[in-house]
Amino acid sequence: MCSRFSLDLDWDAIGADFKVEESDISTATLPSKTFVVKPKQNIGLIVETMDGTRHLRGANWSLIPRNSLTDNLYYKTHNARIESATKSPTYCESLDHMRAIIPASGYFEPHNRRPYYFHAPDDHVLALAGLYSWWRQTPSSPWKLTATIMTCAASGGTEKIHGRMPMLVSAGLRDLWLDPRQKGSEILERVHESAQRLSQRLQFHEVAHFSGDGPHIIQPINRESQASLF
C-alpha cells in the first residue's frame, strides 16, 4: 500500500526531466509543494497521448472508472495491485492504454504503527507507476482527471517495514511505460522486474507521526537508527 507520499518538487524541473514541453505543463492544476499528500488530494501526473506528446498536470489521487455513476466509491482506489489490475474492471482499461508516472520525493509506509519514510539515496525524484482515467458524472459536467498508484510486493529489504510498496519505473523504461500504444498487460512484468532491482537502492528511516506540513515530517527520529538498503 501507499497512502501517503511527499511532493517536495520543482515542477519545471520535473517537466524537463520527463521530456515535457513547457507549453504542456499545466501549472495552474499542479499542487503546491507538500511533504505529505493523502488520497483524494491533488497530485502531479505525467501522461503521454497517442501523438507522443507528454503532459504534466494535476490529478485527483483516487481513480474513478470512466463508467462509474459517482465519484463517491465504496471502495478505495488510490492504489491498484499489479497482481489483480489486469482483471479488475476498475483498472484494466487504464492499464492497457492510460498509464502515467507520478513523481514523488519519497513515500511513507507504516511498521508497528510507526511511519517510515522511503527515498532515493541521492534524494532523486521517484517515478511511481500510475494509471489514470478521465471521468465526468454527466455529459454536461466538466472532465475530472483521476489517478492511482500501482503497488507490488515489497522487495530488496523494504519488506522489513511493510509488505507492499509502490512500483517504481526505472529511467530506462519510462518511455515504454508511458507509451499508450503499448498494451500495459504485456509490459507489466518487465517493468515490475526492473522495479524490484530499483527498490534495492532505496533508503528509509523512521519519522514522527504526521503533524502539520513541512520538512520536519520527513526528518528521521533518530539518525543513528537510520536503515539503508544497498
N, C-alpha and C positions, 0 to 999 in steps of 0.2 A: 504494500500500500504506500501511497504518498499523499498525505493530506495537508502538508504544509511545505512550502519552499520559499526561497529567498530571491528577491529581484533587485539586487544591488548592481544595476546595469546602466550602461550608456547606450541608448537605442540607436544613435547614429553609428556608433562603433559596431553594434550588433549587425546593423544593416550592411555595413561594409564587409564584415567578416563572413556573412552568409550570402554575399553577392546580390543584395537587394539594392536596386537603384534608388537614389534619394527621393525621386518622384513617386515611388511605390511604397514609401514608409508613411503610414497613416498616423502621424504623430499625435493628432488630437484624440485618437481612440486608445492610445497606449497608456498603461498605468504609470503612475509616478513611482519613483524608487521606494521600495519597501523591503523590510528584512523578514517579513513573514506574511505570505499570502495564503488565503484559505479558499476552499471550494466555494464556487458561485461568485467569487470576486473576479475582477478583470486581470487578465494575464496577457503576455505578448505571444504572438503566434506567427511563425514563418510558413508560408504555403507557396506552392507553385501551380500555376494554371497550365492548361493544355498547350498554350503557345510558348511555354518556357519562361514566362515572366514570374518573378518571385515577389511576394508581398509580405510586408511586416505590419501587423495591425493588432489591435486589442481584441480579445475574445472572452466570453464568459466561461470560467473553468467549471464545467459540468455539461457534458454533451447532451443535447436534446435531439433525438432522432427526427429526421425530416417528416415522418408520418405521424408524429405524436400530436395529440389534440391539445396538449397542455405543456407548459414548461415547469409544472409542479409535479415532478415524477415521484412515485412512491419508493423508488429505489435510487441508490447513489450511482452517479455516472462520472465522477471526477477521475476515476481510474478504470482502465479496461485491462483485464488479464489476458496476456498473449495466448494462454492455453485455451481460452474459450472464445476469443474475439472473432475467429474465422467462422464460427457457427452462430454467434449471437445476432439476433435481429436488430439489436441496438447498434452494434458496431460493424457488422460485416460489410455494409455498403461503404462506410467511411474507410475501412481498412483497405479495400480494393483500390479506391481512387481519390480519397480525400485524407491524405496523410500530412502531418505537419511536424515541425520541430518547435519545441517550447524551450526557449532559453531560460536558464536559471543560474544563479551564482552558487547555489547549493540547495540541499533539501534536508528535511528532518524526518527521523524515524524514532519511535519510542522503544525503550527497553526497560522492563520492570517499572513502567510508568514514569520513566525519566527520558527526556528528549535528547537526542544526539543529532549533531549537525554533520552532514557529509559534503565534501567539496573536493575539487581537483587539487593536487599538491601545489600547483602554481597559481591556484585560485582562478584558473582559466574558466571561461563560461562552459557550463554543462549543456549539452544538446539532448534534451529529453524527447524521446519518441512520442508523438501525439497523433490523434485523429481529430478531425473537425467535421462540423455539419452546419449548414445554414438552415435556420428554422423560422417560421412565422406562423402565428395562430390562424390567421385568415388571409385570403388573397389580398386584402387591402392593408394588412399590418406590415410594418417595417421588418426587414430581414434582421435576424439576430445570429451572430457568429458564435458558435459554442465549441468547446473542445474538451478532450480527455487525455490523460497521460497513460501510456501503456506501461504495465508493470510485469515483472517476471520474478522468478525465484531468485533470491539473493545469492551471490557467489563471490569468490575472491576474498573472503573474510568478512564481508558485510553481513553475512548470515549470523555472525556473533551477536549482532544487535537486533536484527529483525529478519524475518523470513522472506520478505518481499522487498523489491527496490524498483525504481523507475528504470525502464530500458533506455540505455544511453546509445546515441548514434555517433559512431566514430567519424572523424573528418573525412575519411576515405569513402564513406557510404552515405554521406549527406545527399549527394546528387541522386543516388538510386532511391533512397527513402522518399525524397520529395517528388520524384517524377510520377505524375498521375497516370502516365501511360504504362507504367509497370504495375502489375497486379500484386497487391500487398500480400495476399496469402502465399504467393510464390517466392517472395523475397524475405518474408518474416524470419525464417530460420537463419538465414545468412546474417541478418542484422543482429539477431539475438546472440549468435555465436561470437560476433565481434564485441557485443556489449559485455559479455562475460569476461573477455580478456581485458576490456577497458576498465571494468569495475575493480580490477586488481590494483589500480593506481590510486584509487580513492583514499582520502584521509577522513577521519572522523574524530569527534570529541564530544563529551557531554556538555550540555549547555543548561542554563537555568530555565525554569518554566516561563513561558511567554508572558511578558509584561510590557505593554506599550509597543513602541516600534523604534528601531534604531540599531546601530552597530552592536550594542550590548547583547542583543538577542543571540548573536552567533559566536560570542566570545566563550572560550572554554571555562568551565567552573574551576578546574584545577589543571594547569598546564602540564604538571608532572605526570598526570594520569592520561594525557592525550594519547590516543592509539593511532597507529599508522599502518596502512596496508600497502606493502610493496612486495 
